[in-house]
Amino acid sequence: MGKSRGIQRKSRQVLKKKPRKRGLPSVGKLLYKYKTGEKVVVTIDSSIHKGMPHIRYQGKVGVVKEERGRAYVIEIREGKKIRNIITRPEHITPYTD
């Protein structure tokens, strides 16, 4: 059998949820409105596949640039480059110091 080269390969531990957190997220997380310029953390929710960013952005802090439909455009620094990722609100949480 050939080696898997899918987008979610080698992600079993990263996308695994704790037993009490399994299932769909709460409604409050889905209805939260982010403002432009607000800092957010990318925390991928593995139970929702739609609008999921790439696994390399898990745990990264970014800034909300704009709202695009139901999703948000987030600017993340990756080394010297600035990346713009489009993700839905299920996969981000507000950043707290």
Secondary structure as GFF3:
##gff-version 3
##sequence-region A 1 97
A	DSSP	three_ten_helix	19	21	.	.	.	ID=ss1
A	DSSP	alpha_helix	27	31	.	.	.	ID=ss2
A	DSSP	beta_strand	39	42	.	.	.	ID=ss3
A	DSSP	three_ten_helix	55	57	.	.	.	ID=ss4
A	DSSP	beta_strand	61	68	.	.	.	ID=ss5
A	DSSP	beta_strand	71	78	.	.	.	ID=ss6
A	DSSP	beta_strand	81	87	.	.	.	ID=ss7
A	DSSP	three_ten_helix	89	91	.	.	.	ID=ss8
A	DSSP	beta_strand	92	94	.	.	.	ID=ss9
###
